[in-house]
Amino acid sequence: MLHAIIDFAFADVTCLLAQGNPSNGAVLCTNENRVTSVCTFSCSAGYDLVGSASTTCLNDGDGDAFGVWSNTRPFCIRKFVTACPAFSCLMYCKQFALQTAISELVIM
């Protein structure tokens, strides 16, 4: 009896969920969602990036055709510019960042 062993070539590995644009931002990938592709994220004017600015599709070495991204997709939050007491601004920013993170997770 013959048993076939499938071992995907390095070039055939892809990461699931190709990196998409974060809300109010953009992504540029060197080779879509294929192994060794590097995706770089940026935010629109008036927004700050929260998280890593880049991620790489890596071969996880388990022998299948699916790799993993080195970092999770970041998100963009609106820059907070206002005249208010520092503590009040800090609390607002934390609350807004948490709400944005939760909505980004649902969208992914």
Secondary structure, DSSP 4 states (H G I P E B T S, - for coil): ---------GGG-EESS---PPTTEEEEESSTTBTT-EEEEEE-TTEEEES-SEEEEE--SSSSSEEEESS---EEEE-------HHHHHHHHHHHHHHHHHHHHHH-
